[in-house]
Structure formats: structure tokens, C-alpha cells
Amino acid sequence: MSYRTNIEQQNLLNQFLKEHGVQLSGETLGKLYDFADLVVETKQFGNLISAKDSEKFLSRHIADSLVPYIYIVKEMKIPASAGMTAGKKWADMGAGAGCPVFPLAIAMPEVQFYAVEPRHMRVEFMNYAKEKLGLKNLTVVGKRFETSGLADLDFISCRALSTFENDWERAQPALKKGGLFLTLKSFNSISHLENDPAVNIWKYKLPNEEQDYALVTRGNK
């Protein structure tokens, strides 16, 4: 079943967004559904996602991928619709099959995104998906982040890549002064950071998931 017609999953995603005070246009939601279908149904680039996760891609992976967008709109008071993020540069380390960078690029078309991923088949898929979705604000970089040549970035993100400390060490040299690093983790893996004054932790739950998750951010001062 296509996510274009999977009403149950659509409702879970939209309820999650509504609970966090965010509403996306029908066109934006449609592109998110199309991206979900590409990840779940495209087989020529290998298995991009497990069979279990393919049944809850909107409520688990798309919802999670949009958390940095929700954070920026709500916590940083930067409404993307107002153009205040226009011209910003955002890189995603270890982009894999495109989460969170594709949903973020769909939600924030005024931001220039870089999906950085060294694995060839994942790079091939992301270029294929970019073409299918017509994402002009996304560039796929088939290298390790450290050799990508990217610098002076406003935002750097990653999702479940390594430890927070390792991810920050890799990201920090490429962030501009005043830039922001954002990473999505299970809460248990970053609970030791709760008293660290250098980081901000935004705890949340995903639809029908038992564990707690966290968006962890650190600014480059």
C-alpha cells in the first residue's frame, strides 16, 4: 500500500505534528509520502529499511526526521515560512537512505541541504530519490564528512550515528561561528548529558513507540 493512501499512518504523523504546534501544507505532506514510498518500495539499491519499519515509516522515521524542523520553528523561533532560514547551509552526516535530510529538505525548501554519505548504494538511491522528488535544494555528497570539503555551515545534523561526543567532534570544525549541531538519539544514550551546560536536550516520544527519544543540540561559540 502506498503511503499516499495509508490513512492510519498519515493520521499518526499529522497528530504528532499537531501536538507540537506545526502544520505542513498538503503539497509538503504529499512529497513526504512520496519519499516514504521510494524508501520502502525501491529495491534496486538494496534493502533500505527493515520490513517491520517499512510498515510504520511515517510515524517512526518521517516524524523523527522532522523533529529538528519542529525545534527550529518552536524553540529557536525561526518560522521557515517567513524566509528567516533562506540561504542557510545545512549538512547531514551519514545520511544513509535519507533520514532526516530528505524530510527536512522537503519541509524547508529555502535552505540548501547537503546529504553526506560514503556508501555507494545509498548515494545512488539518494540521487535517484532527489530526481524523482525534484528537490533542487538538496545536494548528495558521496564522501565521508571529513573529506567532503563542506565548511562554514549554519547547521549540521545526524541521526543515530555514533555517540554524541564523537558526532560533535566530527561536526564542529565545519560549523560556522554561531552555527548549530543537532543530533537525534535515544534518550537513554544521552541521559549522561542532562547536566552539561553546553548542550540542550529536547525530549520527545514518537507515535506508538515505547522508548523516549531526544534531540540534542550544541552551538558553536
PAZABA-898108 format. One record per residue (C-alpha): residue in one letter; residue number from 1; x, y, z negated. Coordinates in pm, 1 decimal. Layout:
BEGIN
rec kolza: a tise: NUM X: X Y: Y Z: Z .
...
This chain:
BEGIN
rec kolza: m tise: 1 X: 0.0 Y: 0.0 Z: 0.0 .
rec kolza: s tise: 2 X: 125.7 Y: 345.7 Z: 90.8 .
rec kolza: y tise: 3 X: 168.1 Y: 599.7 Z: -187.5 .
rec kolza: r tise: 4 X: -43.6 Y: 828.2 Z: 29.9 .
rec kolza: t tise: 5 X: -339.4 Y: 609.8 Z: -71.8 .
rec kolza: n tise: 6 X: -225.2 Y: 485.1 Z: -414.0 .
rec kolza: i tise: 7 X: -466.2 Y: 694.3 Z: -620.6 .
rec kolza: e tise: 8 X: -366.9 Y: 539.3 Z: -953.6 .
rec kolza: q tise: 9 X: -1.2 Y: 633.2 Z: -911.4 .
rec kolza: q tise: 10 X: -92.3 Y: 976.4 Z: -776.1 .
rec kolza: n tise: 11 X: -309.0 Y: 1042.8 Z: -1080.8 .
rec kolza: l tise: 12 X: -32.1 Y: 938.6 Z: -1320.9 .
rec kolza: l tise: 13 X: 216.5 Y: 1171.6 Z: -1152.6 .
rec kolza: n tise: 14 X: -25.3 Y: 1462.7 Z: -1138.3 .
rec kolza: q tise: 15 X: -128.4 Y: 1415.3 Z: -1500.9 .
rec kolza: f tise: 16 X: 238.8 Y: 1417.8 Z: -1603.1 .
rec kolza: l tise: 17 X: 294.0 Y: 1743.9 Z: -1414.8 .
rec kolza: k tise: 18 X: -23.7 Y: 1896.1 Z: -1556.5 .
rec kolza: e tise: 19 X: 79.1 Y: 1809.7 Z: -1913.2 .
rec kolza: h tise: 20 X: 399.0 Y: 2006.9 Z: -1854.0 .
rec kolza: g tise: 21 X: 218.7 Y: 2304.6 Z: -1703.7 .
rec kolza: v tise: 22 X: 332.5 Y: 2250.5 Z: -1344.9 .
rec kolza: q tise: 23 X: 115.9 Y: 2224.5 Z: -1034.2 .
rec kolza: l tise: 24 X: 251.4 Y: 2135.7 Z: -690.7 .
rec kolza: s tise: 25 X: 86.9 Y: 2208.6 Z: -357.2 .
rec kolza: g tise: 26 X: -81.2 Y: 1936.7 Z: -155.1 .
rec kolza: e tise: 27 X: 191.3 Y: 1965.6 Z: 108.8 .
rec kolza: t tise: 28 X: 465.7 Y: 1919.0 Z: -152.2 .
rec kolza: l tise: 29 X: 290.2 Y: 1620.7 Z: -309.2 .
rec kolza: g tise: 30 X: 244.2 Y: 1466.6 Z: 34.6 .
rec kolza: k tise: 31 X: 617.6 Y: 1484.4 Z: 101.5 .
rec kolza: l tise: 32 X: 686.7 Y: 1324.3 Z: -236.7 .
rec kolza: y tise: 33 X: 450.1 Y: 1039.2 Z: -146.7 .
rec kolza: d tise: 34 X: 623.2 Y: 1001.2 Z: 190.4 .
rec kolza: f tise: 35 X: 964.8 Y: 987.9 Z: 23.5 .
rec kolza: a tise: 36 X: 837.2 Y: 720.1 Z: -215.1 .
rec kolza: d tise: 37 X: 717.2 Y: 514.8 Z: 82.3 .
rec kolza: l tise: 38 X: 1055.6 Y: 547.9 Z: 252.7 .
rec kolza: v tise: 39 X: 1241.0 Y: 419.4 Z: -55.0 .
rec kolza: v tise: 40 X: 1001.9 Y: 131.0 Z: -115.3 .
rec kolza: e tise: 41 X: 937.7 Y: 22.3 Z: 243.3 .
rec kolza: t tise: 42 X: 1268.2 Y: 85.9 Z: 423.7 .
rec kolza: k tise: 43 X: 1466.3 Y: -238.6 Z: 429.7 .
rec kolza: q tise: 44 X: 1740.4 Y: -188.5 Z: 691.9 .
rec kolza: f tise: 45 X: 1965.3 Y: -20.7 Z: 435.2 .
rec kolza: g tise: 46 X: 1935.1 Y: -299.4 Z: 177.5 .
rec kolza: n tise: 47 X: 1717.5 Y: -320.8 Z: -132.4 .
rec kolza: l tise: 48 X: 1697.6 Y: 34.5 Z: -260.1 .
rec kolza: i tise: 49 X: 1476.9 Y: -41.9 Z: -559.8 .
rec kolza: s tise: 50 X: 1356.7 Y: -344.1 Z: -756.8 .
rec kolza: a tise: 51 X: 1018.7 Y: -499.3 Z: -683.6 .
rec kolza: k tise: 52 X: 898.1 Y: -402.9 Z: -1031.6 .
rec kolza: d tise: 53 X: 992.8 Y: -37.6 Z: -991.4 .
rec kolza: s tise: 54 X: 850.9 Y: -22.3 Z: -640.2 .
rec kolza: e tise: 55 X: 503.5 Y: -58.3 Z: -792.6 .
rec kolza: k tise: 56 X: 544.0 Y: 249.5 Z: -1013.5 .
rec kolza: f tise: 57 X: 771.8 Y: 470.5 Z: -808.6 .
rec kolza: l tise: 58 X: 566.2 Y: 788.3 Z: -851.0 .
rec kolza: s tise: 59 X: 503.0 Y: 755.0 Z: -1224.3 .
rec kolza: r tise: 60 X: 855.3 Y: 638.0 Z: -1308.5 .
rec kolza: h tise: 61 X: 1107.1 Y: 773.4 Z: -1057.5 .
rec kolza: i tise: 62 X: 940.2 Y: 1073.1 Z: -894.9 .
rec kolza: a tise: 63 X: 810.3 Y: 1201.7 Z: -1229.9 .
rec kolza: d tise: 64 X: 1155.2 Y: 1160.6 Z: -1384.9 .
rec kolza: s tise: 65 X: 1323.2 Y: 1330.6 Z: -1088.7 .
rec kolza: l tise: 66 X: 1101.2 Y: 1635.8 Z: -1127.9 .
rec kolza: v tise: 67 X: 1192.0 Y: 1691.7 Z: -1493.7 .
rec kolza: p tise: 68 X: 1480.8 Y: 1930.1 Z: -1406.7 .
rec kolza: y tise: 69 X: 1236.7 Y: 2131.7 Z: -1192.6 .
rec kolza: i tise: 70 X: 984.5 Y: 2144.9 Z: -1479.1 .
rec kolza: y tise: 71 X: 1262.2 Y: 2252.2 Z: -1714.8 .
rec kolza: i tise: 72 X: 1379.0 Y: 2531.1 Z: -1486.3 .
rec kolza: v tise: 73 X: 1027.2 Y: 2663.8 Z: -1433.3 .
rec kolza: k tise: 74 X: 924.6 Y: 2642.7 Z: -1800.4 .
rec kolza: e tise: 75 X: 1232.4 Y: 2667.1 Z: -2019.3 .
rec kolza: m tise: 76 X: 1450.4 Y: 2891.8 Z: -1806.2 .
rec kolza: k tise: 77 X: 1151.7 Y: 3099.1 Z: -1694.3 .
rec kolza: i tise: 78 X: 1255.5 Y: 3077.2 Z: -1328.2 .
rec kolza: p tise: 79 X: 941.1 Y: 3031.2 Z: -1117.4 .
rec kolza: a tise: 80 X: 1062.1 Y: 2876.7 Z: -791.9 .
rec kolza: s tise: 81 X: 764.0 Y: 3026.0 Z: -611.1 .
rec kolza: a tise: 82 X: 891.9 Y: 3373.3 Z: -691.8 .
rec kolza: g tise: 83 X: 1212.9 Y: 3312.5 Z: -499.4 .
rec kolza: m tise: 84 X: 1437.4 Y: 3364.9 Z: -802.4 .
rec kolza: t tise: 85 X: 1627.5 Y: 3046.1 Z: -718.9 .
rec kolza: a tise: 86 X: 1666.5 Y: 3139.5 Z: -349.9 .
rec kolza: g tise: 87 X: 2018.9 Y: 3094.8 Z: -222.7 .
rec kolza: k tise: 88 X: 2128.6 Y: 2885.5 Z: -520.4 .
rec kolza: k tise: 89 X: 2352.7 Y: 2583.3 Z: -459.7 .
rec kolza: w tise: 90 X: 2272.6 Y: 2253.7 Z: -634.2 .
rec kolza: a tise: 91 X: 2473.3 Y: 1929.1 Z: -610.5 .
rec kolza: d tise: 92 X: 2360.9 Y: 1587.1 Z: -730.1 .
rec kolza: m tise: 93 X: 2641.5 Y: 1347.7 Z: -827.8 .
rec kolza: g tise: 94 X: 2597.6 Y: 980.3 Z: -742.4 .
rec kolza: a tise: 95 X: 2271.6 Y: 1043.2 Z: -559.4 .
rec kolza: g tise: 96 X: 2212.2 Y: 675.5 Z: -479.9 .
rec kolza: a tise: 97 X: 1884.4 Y: 634.5 Z: -290.0 .
rec kolza: g tise: 98 X: 1789.0 Y: 998.3 Z: -350.1 .
rec kolza: c tise: 99 X: 1656.0 Y: 1042.1 Z: -703.3 .
rec kolza: p tise: 100 X: 1644.5 Y: 1308.1 Z: -835.4 .
rec kolza: v tise: 101 X: 1781.2 Y: 1513.1 Z: -544.7 .
rec kolza: f tise: 102 X: 1512.0 Y: 1442.7 Z: -282.3 .
rec kolza: p tise: 103 X: 1214.9 Y: 1525.0 Z: -508.2 .
rec kolza: l tise: 104 X: 1397.2 Y: 1837.9 Z: -627.7 .
rec kolza: a tise: 105 X: 1472.7 Y: 1946.2 Z: -270.0 .
rec kolza: i tise: 106 X: 1107.5 Y: 1893.0 Z: -178.7 .
rec kolza: a tise: 107 X: 987.4 Y: 2094.4 Z: -479.1 .
rec kolza: m tise: 108 X: 1241.8 Y: 2377.0 Z: -431.4 .
rec kolza: p tise: 109 X: 1285.1 Y: 2440.9 Z: -57.1 .
rec kolza: e tise: 110 X: 1459.6 Y: 2773.6 Z: -124.1 .
rec kolza: v tise: 111 X: 1756.1 Y: 2600.4 Z: -295.2 .
rec kolza: q tise: 112 X: 2042.9 Y: 2444.6 Z: -96.3 .
rec kolza: f tise: 113 X: 2095.0 Y: 2087.9 Z: -220.1 .
rec kolza: y tise: 114 X: 2390.0 Y: 1851.7 Z: -173.9 .
rec kolza: a tise: 115 X: 2334.6 Y: 1478.5 Z: -225.4 .
rec kolza: v tise: 116 X: 2680.3 Y: 1338.9 Z: -304.9 .
rec kolza: e tise: 117 X: 2716.6 Y: 959.6 Z: -280.2 .
rec kolza: p tise: 118 X: 3015.8 Y: 746.0 Z: -172.8 .
rec kolza: r tise: 119 X: 2830.3 Y: 421.3 Z: -85.9 .
rec kolza: h tise: 120 X: 2784.1 Y: 395.5 Z: 290.2 .
rec kolza: m tise: 121 X: 2442.0 Y: 227.4 Z: 299.2 .
rec kolza: r tise: 122 X: 2297.0 Y: 477.6 Z: 52.8 .
rec kolza: v tise: 123 X: 2437.0 Y: 763.9 Z: 259.8 .
rec kolza: e tise: 124 X: 2283.0 Y: 614.8 Z: 574.4 .
rec kolza: f tise: 125 X: 1946.3 Y: 586.4 Z: 404.0 .
rec kolza: m tise: 126 X: 1951.8 Y: 941.6 Z: 270.7 .
rec kolza: n tise: 127 X: 2037.9 Y: 1080.8 Z: 615.8 .
rec kolza: y tise: 128 X: 1751.7 Y: 874.4 Z: 759.9 .
rec kolza: a tise: 129 X: 1508.7 Y: 998.5 Z: 491.3 .
rec kolza: k tise: 130 X: 1624.9 Y: 1359.3 Z: 533.2 .
rec kolza: e tise: 131 X: 1547.8 Y: 1339.7 Z: 904.4 .
rec kolza: k tise: 132 X: 1209.1 Y: 1174.7 Z: 850.8 .
rec kolza: l tise: 133 X: 1106.0 Y: 1435.1 Z: 592.1 .
rec kolza: g tise: 134 X: 1252.9 Y: 1734.2 Z: 776.5 .
rec kolza: l tise: 135 X: 1448.4 Y: 1858.5 Z: 475.0 .
rec kolza: k tise: 136 X: 1654.5 Y: 2146.0 Z: 612.8 .
rec kolza: n tise: 137 X: 1773.3 Y: 2246.7 Z: 263.4 .
rec kolza: l tise: 138 X: 1949.5 Y: 1914.5 Z: 194.6 .
rec kolza: t tise: 139 X: 2298.9 Y: 1805.5 Z: 298.7 .
rec kolza: v tise: 140 X: 2416.5 Y: 1447.3 Z: 241.1 .
rec kolza: v tise: 141 X: 2785.6 Y: 1423.8 Z: 147.8 .
rec kolza: g tise: 142 X: 2931.6 Y: 1074.6 Z: 183.5 .
rec kolza: k tise: 143 X: 3216.4 Y: 1111.8 Z: -66.2 .
rec kolza: r tise: 144 X: 3294.4 Y: 1087.4 Z: -432.4 .
rec kolza: f tise: 145 X: 3201.2 Y: 1409.5 Z: -609.0 .
rec kolza: e tise: 146 X: 3563.7 Y: 1486.7 Z: -698.4 .
rec kolza: t tise: 147 X: 3666.0 Y: 1478.3 Z: -329.3 .
rec kolza: s tise: 148 X: 3352.5 Y: 1642.6 Z: -188.6 .
rec kolza: g tise: 149 X: 3506.0 Y: 1989.3 Z: -171.8 .
rec kolza: l tise: 150 X: 3198.7 Y: 2139.4 Z: -336.2 .
rec kolza: a tise: 151 X: 3267.3 Y: 2431.1 Z: -569.9 .
rec kolza: d tise: 152 X: 3110.8 Y: 2742.2 Z: -721.3 .
rec kolza: l tise: 153 X: 2782.8 Y: 2557.6 Z: -773.3 .
rec kolza: d tise: 154 X: 2487.0 Y: 2703.6 Z: -961.1 .
rec kolza: f tise: 155 X: 2353.7 Y: 2361.6 Z: -1068.9 .
rec kolza: i tise: 156 X: 2493.7 Y: 2009.9 Z: -1085.8 .
rec kolza: s tise: 157 X: 2274.1 Y: 1714.2 Z: -1177.0 .
rec kolza: c tise: 158 X: 2296.1 Y: 1339.0 Z: -1215.8 .
rec kolza: r tise: 159 X: 2065.2 Y: 1063.3 Z: -1329.7 .
rec kolza: a tise: 160 X: 2171.1 Y: 765.4 Z: -1543.6 .
rec kolza: l tise: 161 X: 2523.7 Y: 781.8 Z: -1401.8 .
rec kolza: s tise: 162 X: 2767.8 Y: 743.4 Z: -1691.7 .
rec kolza: t tise: 163 X: 2799.1 Y: 882.8 Z: -2041.7 .
rec kolza: f tise: 164 X: 2713.7 Y: 1248.8 Z: -2090.7 .
rec kolza: e tise: 165 X: 3075.5 Y: 1324.6 Z: -2175.4 .
rec kolza: n tise: 166 X: 3210.5 Y: 1160.1 Z: -1856.4 .
rec kolza: d tise: 167 X: 2946.9 Y: 1322.6 Z: -1636.4 .
rec kolza: w tise: 168 X: 3018.1 Y: 1668.1 Z: -1781.1 .
rec kolza: e tise: 169 X: 3393.6 Y: 1622.2 Z: -1732.2 .
rec kolza: r tise: 170 X: 3336.6 Y: 1543.7 Z: -1362.5 .
rec kolza: a tise: 171 X: 3086.8 Y: 1825.4 Z: -1307.0 .
rec kolza: q tise: 172 X: 3239.1 Y: 2116.0 Z: -1498.7 .
rec kolza: p tise: 173 X: 3524.7 Y: 2207.3 Z: -1257.3 .
rec kolza: a tise: 174 X: 3277.6 Y: 2257.1 Z: -969.3 .
rec kolza: l tise: 175 X: 3030.7 Y: 2472.6 Z: -1165.4 .
rec kolza: k tise: 176 X: 3042.9 Y: 2848.0 Z: -1128.0 .
rec kolza: k tise: 177 X: 3068.9 Y: 3056.8 Z: -1443.2 .
rec kolza: g tise: 178 X: 2718.0 Y: 3071.2 Z: -1584.0 .
rec kolza: g tise: 179 X: 2620.5 Y: 2756.4 Z: -1390.7 .
rec kolza: l tise: 180 X: 2419.6 Y: 2474.6 Z: -1545.2 .
rec kolza: f tise: 181 X: 2478.5 Y: 2099.4 Z: -1567.0 .
rec kolza: l tise: 182 X: 2165.9 Y: 1882.3 Z: -1603.1 .
rec kolza: t tise: 183 X: 2154.4 Y: 1507.7 Z: -1658.8 .
rec kolza: l tise: 184 X: 1869.3 Y: 1260.2 Z: -1709.8 .
rec kolza: k tise: 185 X: 1930.6 Y: 985.0 Z: -1966.8 .
rec kolza: s tise: 186 X: 1751.9 Y: 751.7 Z: -2202.3 .
rec kolza: f tise: 187 X: 1720.0 Y: 934.7 Z: -2532.8 .
rec kolza: n tise: 188 X: 1898.2 Y: 656.8 Z: -2723.0 .
rec kolza: s tise: 189 X: 2211.2 Y: 705.3 Z: -2512.0 .
rec kolza: i tise: 190 X: 2243.6 Y: 1074.4 Z: -2601.3 .
rec kolza: s tise: 191 X: 2097.5 Y: 1091.8 Z: -2954.8 .
rec kolza: h tise: 192 X: 2450.2 Y: 1148.5 Z: -3091.7 .
rec kolza: l tise: 193 X: 2445.0 Y: 1490.4 Z: -2919.3 .
rec kolza: e tise: 194 X: 2149.3 Y: 1627.5 Z: -3117.4 .
rec kolza: n tise: 195 X: 2370.1 Y: 1841.3 Z: -3340.7 .
rec kolza: d tise: 196 X: 2606.6 Y: 1954.5 Z: -3064.8 .
rec kolza: p tise: 197 X: 2559.7 Y: 2333.0 Z: -3025.2 .
rec kolza: a tise: 198 X: 2698.8 Y: 2325.0 Z: -2669.7 .
rec kolza: v tise: 199 X: 2410.9 Y: 2119.0 Z: -2530.3 .
rec kolza: n tise: 200 X: 2034.5 Y: 2149.2 Z: -2506.3 .
rec kolza: i tise: 201 X: 1817.5 Y: 1836.6 Z: -2523.9 .
rec kolza: w tise: 202 X: 1466.2 Y: 1825.1 Z: -2378.6 .
rec kolza: k tise: 203 X: 1296.4 Y: 1503.7 Z: -2494.1 .
rec kolza: y tise: 204 X: 1003.8 Y: 1358.1 Z: -2297.5 .
rec kolza: k tise: 205 X: 804.2 Y: 1046.7 Z: -2216.4 .
rec kolza: l tise: 206 X: 712.7 Y: 910.4 Z: -1873.3 .
rec kolza: p tise: 207 X: 368.7 Y: 766.6 Z: -1788.8 .
rec kolza: n tise: 208 X: 319.6 Y: 410.6 Z: -1918.7 .
rec kolza: e tise: 209 X: 683.6 Y: 385.4 Z: -2033.3 .
rec kolza: e tise: 210 X: 760.4 Y: 298.4 Z: -2395.0 .
rec kolza: q tise: 211 X: 1106.9 Y: 445.6 Z: -2440.7 .
rec kolza: d tise: 212 X: 1195.0 Y: 810.2 Z: -2482.0 .
rec kolza: y tise: 213 X: 1393.9 Y: 997.8 Z: -2220.9 .
rec kolza: a tise: 214 X: 1596.1 Y: 1317.4 Z: -2233.5 .
rec kolza: l tise: 215 X: 1711.5 Y: 1593.6 Z: -2005.4 .
rec kolza: v tise: 216 X: 2045.3 Y: 1717.2 Z: -2137.7 .
rec kolza: t tise: 217 X: 2184.0 Y: 2048.9 Z: -2017.6 .
rec kolza: r tise: 218 X: 2509.6 Y: 2231.5 Z: -2074.1 .
rec kolza: g tise: 219 X: 2605.7 Y: 2572.4 Z: -1940.1 .
rec kolza: n tise: 220 X: 2948.4 Y: 2657.8 Z: -1802.9 .
rec kolza: k tise: 221 X: 3050.1 Y: 2961.8 Z: -2005.2 .
